[in-house]
Amino acid sequence: MGNFSGQVALVTGAASGIGLAISRRLLAEGARLVAYDINRQALEEAFGANASVARLEVMDITCQEAVEASVQKVVEELGCVDILINCAGITGKTNTKTHEVCSQDLHKVFELNFMSSFYTSKAVLPYMLKANYGRILHLASIAGKEGNAGMLAYSASKAAVIGMTKVQGKEYAETGITVNAMAPAVIQTPLVDAMPEAQVKYMTDKIPMKRCGTLDEATDLALYIVSKQNSFTTGFTFDLTGGRATY
Ligand SMILES: NC(=O)c1ccc[n+]([C@@H]2O[C@H](COP(=O)([O-])OP(=O)(O)OC[C@H]3O[C@@H](n4cnc5c(N)ncnc54)[C@H](O)[C@@H]3O)[C@@H](O)[C@H]2O)c1
């Protein structure tokens, strides 16, 4: 028995990094996890042997029809959707100034970082409205607040996620549904572990705490945001930047 006992939680990007850490914790807390990822092998390695996982959904979540069909199946089988956490995301090409940006790359990043979070939330909201309960969490980024030079697609798509969170929070504020986002700076994932020390220092020098956030810190905050206890905060972007963003 845990804090999320019996709750149905959909997590995208569940096979790696922050999505994987959140998914594992939700399982440990008793949730019925529906894990979405495009990477079949990583998803099966992470959860295939775990009998308490409700469903593994291998799919490209930028396909709206596939997302809608999957959510419908989940509700038919599991009865409801209590939680949606959108973790799938890509940076696209970096180190590229606006005059060099390829429009196709910009579209691709928006399609995953912004549109897929719209597709998943549009698909679950009718069921949450029926139940008059739901918790939605979108993964944004400090880049969406500050705008990282050389990362137009990523920064603008995360700013769009923050905008959508504000809109959705207000739209459903008189229901039992809350919609929030989380904006991390650098989190210590295997990707960061593999970077040269100098590059990591360049990133952490901008963080007043002078370090990366940990996966545990990201997971702790995410689980609070999607908990029943988080009942009076909606439309908000929670900070996770070691003091870099104080707004
Ligand atoms: N790691 C950080 O330091 C950091 C900082 C700020 C924001 N974020 C945001 O947090 C989220 C998670 O980041 P992460 O570092 O854990 O990422 P990650 O790269 O470790 O994991 C992303 C997952 O998304 C999956 N994915 C990619 N395209 C997909 C698609 N079309 N359909 C379904 N799944 C797809 C990948 O297979 C992967 O498993 C992202 O939205 C990212 O932008 C991360």
The ligand as an SDF file (V2000), in Angstrom:
LIG
                    3D

 44 48  0  0  0  0  0  0  0  0999 V2000
   17.3100   15.9200  -17.9140 N   0  0  0  0  0  0  0  0  0  0  0  0
   17.3240   17.2230  -17.6820 C   0  0  0  0  0  0  0  0  0  0  0  0
   18.2940   17.7660  -17.1680 O   0  0  0  0  0  0  0  0  0  0  0  0
   16.1090   18.0570  -18.0250 C   0  0  0  0  0  0  0  0  0  0  0  0
   16.1190   19.4340  -17.7030 C   0  0  0  0  0  0  0  0  0  0  0  0
   14.9910   20.1930  -18.0110 C   0  0  0  0  0  0  0  0  0  0  0  0
   13.8780   19.6120  -18.5940 C   0  0  0  0  0  0  0  0  0  0  0  0
   13.8950   18.2740  -18.8930 N   0  0  0  0  0  0  0  0  0  0  0  0
   12.6970   17.7070  -19.5270 C   0  0  0  0  0  0  0  0  0  0  0  0
   12.2850   16.5570  -18.7890 O   0  0  0  0  0  0  0  0  0  0  0  0
   11.7700   15.5710  -19.6730 C   0  0  0  0  0  0  0  0  0  0  0  0
   12.5270   14.2590  -19.4770 C   0  0  0  0  0  0  0  0  0  0  0  0
   13.9060   14.4820  -19.7460 O   0  0  0  0  0  0  0  0  0  0  0  0
   14.9770   13.2900  -19.6580 P   0  0  0  0  0  0  0  0  0  0  0  0
   16.3190   13.9190  -19.5840 O   0  0  0  0  0  0  0  0  0  0  0  0
   14.5450   12.3500  -18.6200 O   0  0  0  0  0  0  0  0  0  0  0  0
   14.8080   12.6720  -21.1350 O   0  0  0  0  0  0  0  0  0  0  0  0
   15.3140   11.2580  -21.7280 P   0  0  0  0  0  0  0  0  0  0  0  0
   15.9020   11.5480  -23.0540 O   0  0  0  0  0  0  0  0  0  0  0  0
   16.1480   10.5230  -20.7190 O   0  0  0  0  0  0  0  0  0  0  0  0
   13.9420   10.4520  -21.9180 O   0  0  0  0  0  0  0  0  0  0  0  0
   12.9860   10.8430  -22.8580 C   0  0  0  0  0  0  0  0  0  0  0  0
   12.1920    9.6110  -23.2600 C   0  0  0  0  0  0  0  0  0  0  0  0
   11.2130   10.0230  -24.2260 O   0  0  0  0  0  0  0  0  0  0  0  0
   11.1090    8.9920  -25.1930 C   0  0  0  0  0  0  0  0  0  0  0  0
   10.5800    9.5220  -26.4610 N   0  0  0  0  0  0  0  0  0  0  0  0
   11.2230   10.3080  -27.3580 C   0  0  0  0  0  0  0  0  0  0  0  0
   10.4430   10.5540  -28.4200 N   0  0  0  0  0  0  0  0  0  0  0  0
    9.2610    9.9130  -28.2030 C   0  0  0  0  0  0  0  0  0  0  0  0
    8.0650    9.7890  -28.9360 C   0  0  0  0  0  0  0  0  0  0  0  0
    7.9070   10.3860  -30.1300 N   0  0  0  0  0  0  0  0  0  0  0  0
    7.0590    9.0470  -28.4250 N   0  0  0  0  0  0  0  0  0  0  0  0
    7.1950    8.4400  -27.2130 C   0  0  0  0  0  0  0  0  0  0  0  0
    8.3230    8.5220  -26.4650 N   0  0  0  0  0  0  0  0  0  0  0  0
    9.3440    9.2570  -26.9490 C   0  0  0  0  0  0  0  0  0  0  0  0
   12.5440    8.4900  -25.3630 C   0  0  0  0  0  0  0  0  0  0  0  0
   12.5850    7.2030  -25.9560 O   0  0  0  0  0  0  0  0  0  0  0  0
   13.0440    8.5110  -23.9210 C   0  0  0  0  0  0  0  0  0  0  0  0
   12.8520    7.2730  -23.2840 O   0  0  0  0  0  0  0  0  0  0  0  0
   11.9110   16.1450  -21.0890 C   0  0  0  0  0  0  0  0  0  0  0  0
   10.6910   16.7310  -21.4810 O   0  0  0  0  0  0  0  0  0  0  0  0
   12.9830   17.1980  -20.9300 C   0  0  0  0  0  0  0  0  0  0  0  0
   12.8620   18.2190  -21.8950 O   0  0  0  0  0  0  0  0  0  0  0  0
   14.9810   17.5010  -18.6250 C   0  0  0  0  0  0  0  0  0  0  0  0
  1  2  1  0
  2  3  2  0
  2  4  1  0
  4  5  1  0
  4 44  2  0
  5  6  2  0
  6  7  1  0
  7  8  2  0
  8  9  1  0
  8 44  1  0
  9 10  1  0
  9 42  1  0
 10 11  1  0
 11 12  1  0
 11 40  1  0
 12 13  1  0
 13 14  1  0
 14 15  2  0
 14 16  1  0
 14 17  1  0
 17 18  1  0
 18 19  2  0
 18 20  1  0
 18 21  1  0
 21 22  1  0
 22 23  1  0
 23 24  1  0
 23 38  1  0
 24 25  1  0
 25 26  1  0
 25 36  1  0
 26 27  1  0
 26 35  1  0
 27 28  2  0
 28 29  1  0
 29 30  1  0
 29 35  2  0
 30 31  1  0
 30 32  2  0
 32 33  1  0
 33 34  2  0
 34 35  1  0
 36 37  1  0
 36 38  1  0
 38 39  1  0
 40 41  1  0
 40 42  1  0
 42 43  1  0
M  CHG  2   8   1  16  -1
M  END
$$$$
